[in-house]
Amino acid sequence: MKRYVQVGLLVLSGLGLLHTSLFTDEYLRFVKEGMRWLLVASGVLLIGLGVAEAWASPSREAHGDGPEAGRDAHGHENGHGDRGGHGDRGGHGHGHDHGHDHSRVPRVAWLLFLPVLSLLFYAPPALGSYTASREPAKVVAVQEDGFDPLPATSPLPITLTEFTQRVQQDRSRAVKGRTVRMTGFVTPADGDGWYLTRIIISCCAADSTTLKVRVYGVTAPKVDTWVTVDGVWHVGGTLGTSSAAVAVDARTVVKVRKPTNSYMDALPFD
């Protein structure tokens, strides 16, 4: 790959990372919030490497390290550019290039600019219903220390994780008859109802897992719409055991704005 292409790719990659992580919140579509400054550092490093490569290129060419090394003033092989550094008995070098130009950029290399330009002009959207509908719901951790009493607030703001734990692990059945409030996005389901969904990441979008609560009683809004659902536990199985349905009978469903950081299981927001 020609040096100016290498320099351009390094600098544009660095600018793309800095634009995404410093001037927008788009980096949250790919990684956790805590990794922001690692992206900034990576962007600065890539730009620095690009500048260093651009600065070093003229000096390399001045010392004969460029693509014309091994040729005389007329463009002919001078016999000193072969691998062994020795001419044959006839005084001819073995370093013939047979008409091949190895400094030419392979066509496929230009595709590297596409993801770089996307960081500058069009970042891919966050994961949504397409991903969630193809993944099973995450198995939530077992609450080893028991559960604290629920506050008397009604409706009760609760995360999808805690709702799942309360339904399937809380032997006191504290959620029975309680109106709970949860926020997530809409994912289609086979059969009756639809899913209120959250996608959670540990490090980046590649390791995402899915939380789902089935919603009955209200027609599903448009797929990927963010909503807040008020409802009561949908009776199914034995409450407080793993057989209990992770589902609600909805009383109200209200559309809400998408949160800036959508890859976390947060309490409902105003």
PyMOL commands that set and color helices and strands:
alter all, ss='L'
color gray80, all
select helices_A, chain A and resi 3-22+26-29+33-62+107-121+129-132+160-169+205-207
alter helices_A, ss='H'
color red, helices_A
select strands_A, chain A and resi 156-157+180-188+194-200+209-216+226-233+247-255
alter strands_A, ss='S'
color yellow, strands_A
deselect
rebuild
show_as cartoon
